[in-house]
């Protein structure tokens, strides 16, 4: 039995007991009231899910299994995957074992490449990435074992096996999409001597003489791993998984949501805004020039991309991690310097304007500029990077939900007439 499987096998009975106790003792307690505005407003702020892998505090940002994000930015993506699943950071032995599992299942079936190469040349990278995942559904361990009569209490084990096998392949799939879609040449084989994030950077084939791109990919894939259970990608994936659709179907569903401009595409829009500034000034402007540019944009009725967040009332710690990386490793890059200066300028301007509830930047305000610096100038690919990382969080939540026996997600809808008659 693997360390990960053994660790979860020990913890899950306690989690099940805790969930039963909470239901027995507090099952009738109210956790949220829903207003008509919330019902019409995308259920924003309605507390109706349980998610223990991560939480988002308005005042401190993302917390992974009780650990503030900025306290664990030095761990590898594999370590955060283990942490999401178990609540523990793996020791050296457990990490090595998980890395070995990921390496053993990293090879992508040939039929996946055949399908991707047969897609239209102008297909969106996210459509290609999502298609690759869905095509691999025939590999699902859960579906096969379910058809054979898998016991309900063991669903989570098959989901975990599927999740590990899927997560293992995502760097190769993502890098393959990049090389096929943007005519970068032949696919690059995996390097078994590299960790999961560094191997992805290797397979992209982007020149990386000092290893900084590998370092960035480790950070990028760690930072985007999870963000509660109610964001579009997690909620969509978990809803599909609640129907006992296997992780290939469920992760694919989540990534279809991630592809939207109000979710995963946001970093592209932020980078376009920064490049617009660079083009306008012919380089990096002074902070005074930048302040006037920002005021002119606001006065014309437009927003500042990357600033403001639905939940946070502080700088997104993921943004902080990226800014610290950039200031340490690529200071002097004109595009990144604009991002850095915007951070010094925009919050004060938004406070002075008085319209924004949250004047602070979110992660999208910084991430694109770092990718751009290292030569990844194909904006439409950025969401694929996000997806490779976020799959870890979706899979972790699916495993836990099946372990706890969380039933089919089925909220009740009402009609406008019901509101008129009863509200």
Secondary structure as GFF3:
##gff-version 3
##sequence-region A 1 423
A	DSSP	alpha_helix	3	26	.	.	.	ID=ss1
A	DSSP	alpha_helix	36	40	.	.	.	ID=ss2
A	DSSP	beta_strand	54	57	.	.	.	ID=ss3
A	DSSP	beta_strand	61	64	.	.	.	ID=ss4
A	DSSP	beta_strand	67	68	.	.	.	ID=ss5
A	DSSP	three_ten_helix	69	71	.	.	.	ID=ss6
A	DSSP	alpha_helix	77	86	.	.	.	ID=ss7
A	DSSP	alpha_helix	92	104	.	.	.	ID=ss8
A	DSSP	alpha_helix	110	118	.	.	.	ID=ss9
A	DSSP	alpha_helix	125	135	.	.	.	ID=ss10
A	DSSP	three_ten_helix	136	139	.	.	.	ID=ss11
A	DSSP	alpha_helix	141	147	.	.	.	ID=ss12
A	DSSP	three_ten_helix	152	154	.	.	.	ID=ss13
A	DSSP	alpha_helix	155	181	.	.	.	ID=ss14
A	DSSP	alpha_helix	196	204	.	.	.	ID=ss15
A	DSSP	alpha_helix	212	223	.	.	.	ID=ss16
A	DSSP	alpha_helix	232	242	.	.	.	ID=ss17
A	DSSP	alpha_helix	247	258	.	.	.	ID=ss18
A	DSSP	alpha_helix	266	281	.	.	.	ID=ss19
A	DSSP	alpha_helix	287	299	.	.	.	ID=ss20
A	DSSP	alpha_helix	317	329	.	.	.	ID=ss21
A	DSSP	alpha_helix	334	353	.	.	.	ID=ss22
A	DSSP	alpha_helix	364	373	.	.	.	ID=ss23
A	DSSP	three_ten_helix	379	381	.	.	.	ID=ss24
A	DSSP	alpha_helix	382	403	.	.	.	ID=ss25
A	DSSP	alpha_helix	416	422	.	.	.	ID=ss26
###
